[in-house]
């Protein structure tokens, strides 16, 4: 479902690693099995505007600090102004700040700054978390009109390293040529 797409954005941000971070982790790996990563800032805004078909009322992530490997908890409130079906076109732009410049992370293996012709097809391969099912939203097209309060969901973070740094993501979804939804995220990790 659409929230899975935006959660995917958060996970991509958390695990975009440049070579300096890999080297630093390899040096620490010998002594540490778990690494504290400080979530120094997290902000978001609904960039869809008043005519967007999906509006985001809230988005929360925790804990802080994040311990990897470990659990990431996400909750959200969203509104679908109308029902939405296939095709849902998705565009994701991911950036990492390197030396005060926002560098765009390329699309590699459909992870990074990518274009998705139909998110409905992508989502058909993703298992739907129980809290999303229990909230009545589901993870497959079509999506029904309504307000959805998604309770806190737990996602296991298996990666042993989270690249420190500042990240920016813009996730945009269109439906029948109209903006369906947009989420603009800034997140910073430190050690």
C-alpha angles and dihedrals in degrees: 000000000000094000090055088057091053092044086052087056090055092049092048089052093049095052105039102121129188121202095260090058092048091052092047090050093048089054092051095041093080093063105025129056094179126038127205112225116189116219094215097178141001126179135161141176136192102245095182098098127217095300095054115116093223124048126189114220098177141356123185133178131184164210113058115222097036113215116210125240090031145086131311117199121208131181131174147173118214138170127213107202090195139003115282128203140172134339101051110171115209131196121186123188115189124187135182121199110235117177093342093308124108105231117196113235109227125235109259119171090346091303120110127026097356143157117227116200093202123007089190089068092045092049092050087072095049121089110238114237113239095239090059091050091047090050088059097243103103127191104259136076135295102054118201126232114259151083116291127193107195112202121224110296125199121223120187113227106210097176114106094212135047114193111238117228146076121305136187127193132182115191116188127182126190130191124193090346093306126107107259098181145333133198124190115196135185119187132170128196127192135174 
